Amino acid sequence: MSIDLKQLKYFLAVAEEKSFSRAAERLHISQPPLSQQIQKLENELGVRLFARTTRSFELTAAGKALMSEASDLMSRMRVTIETVRQIDRGELGRLRIGIVGSAMWGPLPKLLDEFQRRFPRVTWTLHELGPHDQVEALRSKQIDVGFWREPRNDDDEMKQAGLRQELCFRENVCVAVNEHHRLATQEAIELSELAGEPILTLALDRSAFARHLMQSCASAGFTPAIFQEALEPQTVLAMVGAGLGVALMPETTARVVWPGVVFVPIKTNPPSGNLYITYPIHDDAPVVRAFLKIASEGAAEA
């Protein structure tokens, strides 16, 4: 049996118009080929679809059944076609985003809000992971894009892993101090002024960004006196608020009110806290393309 959608479309036109001539006009074809398609459909099915007399034109019982089923089928087909087109435009699907915690204090919430506004039917989820874990998750297709801060990964290593890393947002690092600290009233300080201060930091064995910051201290001429390490940036800032030490943090951290914490800019050569976006080179998923387009627009405005 060989029945195509065109035959069903022609049949529905005749059934709804109850006239071959009106159906042909609606379909913008002449009547003879329309009649041939209906006859071919009846032959394929082995049934009569229309009861034709000189005075009446009615659907047979089989015709009425086919009209109902064909209407449902064509409706589902239209929905299917539109769904496929939406997926191709990136308007429908799922996006899994890897992030480091501090990214949510920067431009990422605005980016997600814009993406939600433009693509409301895309479901997205956030997965808080360190850079190393994000690389593995990207390679194993557990996430679709990832965000992390400095240091920038080696481009050749990223390419070998099938990944591309791009600058998403430029940002410097500042110093978080307790509101009663001697440096809290300064408009800006030199990084070297932290020499001898108890340093609070993210766990060095888990955070490449934390190691990058400690190396920046060494480049400024002093060995940081690490007092405590923590797994989450909010824990570090809570300790700063309690007066236990000072911490180096991305400038956007200051957008959030942290009790007892003051953020002081660094005058000379502040360490970079740039945010990067990483994604598979060969992943051509429309949802990812749509997200990357919005991310690139945000980077251009930053």
N, C-alpha and C positions, 0 to 999 in steps of 0.2 A: 504494500500500500504506500502511495506517495501523495501526501496532502501537504501543501505549503500554506504559509500565512496569507499569501495573496489570494488564494482561493477562498479562505475563510473571510477575508476582508470583503471580497466581492459578494459572497453569500450573505453576510450581515447587511450590506448595503441594500440588496434586493429584499431581504426579509423585513428590514425596517421601513423601506419605501413602499413595499408591496407593489412594486412596479419595476420592470426591467428598464424601461425608458428613463424613469426618474433616477434609478440607481446608476445607470450609465452616465447620465448628466452629472450626478454628484461625484462620480469617480473620474470624470473628464475622459471617458473612453467611449467608443461607439458601442452600440448594442450587440452586434454579432459576436465579438470576442468575449463579451460578458456572458452571453448565453452559452458559449462554448465552455467557458471555465466552470459554470454551474453544472453543465451536463457532465463534464469530466469529474467533478466532485461527486456527483450522484453515482457515476460509474465506479469510482474508487470505493465508495462506501457501500455500494450495492443496495441503495435505498432511494426512494423518491422523497425529495425534500419539499417540493411544492405540488399542490393539487391545482392544476390549471384547467379552467373551462373557458368558454367564450364569455361568461358573465362574472366569473369570480377568480380570485387569485389568493389562495390561502396556503399556509404552511401545513404540512402533514404533521402527524405526531412526532415522527423522526426529525422533521425540520424544526419543530418547536424545541425539542430536546437539544439539537445542535445549536440553535440560536442562543440558548441559555449558556451552554458550555463554551461556545465560541466567544461570546461576549466576555465571560470571565477570563478566558485564555488571553484575549487581546488586551484586556485591562491589565492582567498580570504582566504581559509582555511589555506594555508601555512603562509600567513601574520598574521592571527589570532593566529596560534600556536607559531610563533616567537614572537609576541607581548606578549603573555601569559608568555613565557619563559623569556623575557626581564623584565617583571614586577616581576617575581619570583626571578630574580637575582638582583633586585633593580635598573635596568638600565632605567626604564621608570616609570613615576609617578609624584607626587607632594609632596613637603616637605615644611611645614610651620614652621619657626624658630622664637622663641621668644628671644629677646635680651634686655639687658640693654645697654644704649648708649655707655658707656665706653668700652664695649666688642669689638667694632669695631676698637679700637686703639691697641688692643692686637693681639693675634694669630688667631682670628676668620676670618679676611679676607684671610689669607693664607689657612686656613682650607676650606673655601668656594671655593677658587680658585682651590684647589686640588680636591674637590668634583665635581666641574664643569668640570674639565679636565677628570676625570674618568667616570663621568656619565653625558655626555652632553645633554642627552634627558630627564633628570629630571628637572622639573620646581620647583624652590624654591623661597620663598618670606620671607622677614624679617618683624617682627612685634615688634616694640619697646614698651616694657611693663616692669613694675616693677615686682619684684619677686612674690608678692601676686597675681597680675593680671595674671602672667604667670602660677601659680599653678591652678587658676580657669580656664584659657584657656586650659591647658593640660587636666584637668578633664572633661571639656566639649567638648574635641576634636576639639577645634578651632585652636590649634597649635599642632605640633608633637613632638618638642623638645624645651627646653628652656635653656638660659644661663643667670646666674646672679653671683654676687660676694658674698663675705662674708657678713654676717655670714652664716655659713652652717646651713641649716634647720635641725631640729630634725629628725633623721632617722625613728623613730617610727611614727611620724606624717606623714612623706612622705609615709611610707608603708601603713598607713591607708588610705591615699589619692590615693593609687594605683600607686605611683610614685617612681622612683629610682633616687638618686642624686649621681653623681660621680665627683671627682676632675678632671678638664680638664687641668688647667694650674696654676702653682704656681707663685705667684707674690707678691712683697712687695709694700707698700705704700711709697711715697716720699712727699716732701713739695714743693708746687708751690709758688714761691715768685716773686715779681716784680724785674726786672733787676737792679734797683737802691736800693733795700732793703739791709739792713745791713747784712743779711744772704746769699745774692746772691753769694758772693765770697767764701763761705765755701765749703770744699770738702764734708763734712757731718756734720749733727747737731744732737743733742738729741731732742727728741720730746718735752721734758719739756721746751726747749728754745722758744716754741711758747706761753708760758704763758703770758697773757697780750696782745698778738697780736690780731687784729681784724680777726676773722675766717670767711671765706666764705665757704659755704657748700651747698650741695643739700638739698632740703626741707626735714626736719626731719620727718614730718608726712607722707611722701611718699617714703622715701628711707631707707631701713633697713641697707644698706651699710653706709649711712651717720651717722646713729645712732651708728653703730659699731665703726666708727672712733671717734665719740665724746666720746664714752665709753673708747676708747684707750687713749684719752687725760686724762680722769679721772684716769685711771690706772697709767698714768705717773706722777700723782701727782698734776694736776691742772684742774680747771674748764674752759673749752674753752669759750672765749668771742666771742660769735657768733654775727657777724655784719650784714650779709645778707645771705638769703637763695635763691636758684634758682631752677628751675625745670630741667634745662639741664646742663650737665657738661661744655659745651662750654661757657655757660653764666657765670659760676663761673670763668672760666679761663680768660674770657674777663675782668671781674672785677679785677682779679689779675693783668692783663696787664695794667689796668688803675691805679694801685697803691692803690686800696681800701682795700686790706687785703691779707691774705695768705690762702692757701687751701691745704688739704690733697688729693692726687690723686694717682691712680695706676701708677707704674713706666713706664708702656708702653705708658702712655699719653705723655711722653717726646719724643716719636718717631715722633710726629707732631710738626711743628714749630708754636709756639704761640707767636705773637708779644709782646715783653716786658716781657715775662715770663721765669724764670729760675727754673729748677727742682733740688732740693737738696736732696740727700739720707739721711735716718735716721740711725744713728749709732747703737743704742742699741734697741733690740726688736722692730723693725719696725712693724707697724700694717700689718696684712695680707690683701692682695687684691685679694686672690685666685679666679679663675673663675671656676664655676661648670656647668656641663651639667645635665639636668634633663629630664626624659622621662617616659612614662607610662610603668609599669612593664609588663603588659600583652599585649602590642601592638607588634605584630609580623610582622608589615608591612616591606616588604623587603627593601623599600627605607630608612626607619629609621635604619634598621640593617646596611645597607651599609654606611650611614652617621656616625653611632656610631663607626663602624670599623675604618674609617678614623680619627675620633676624638680621638680614643684610640691610634692610631699610633702617632698622633701629641702630645698627652700627654706624651707618652713614650720618645719622642725625646726632649721634653722641659726640 
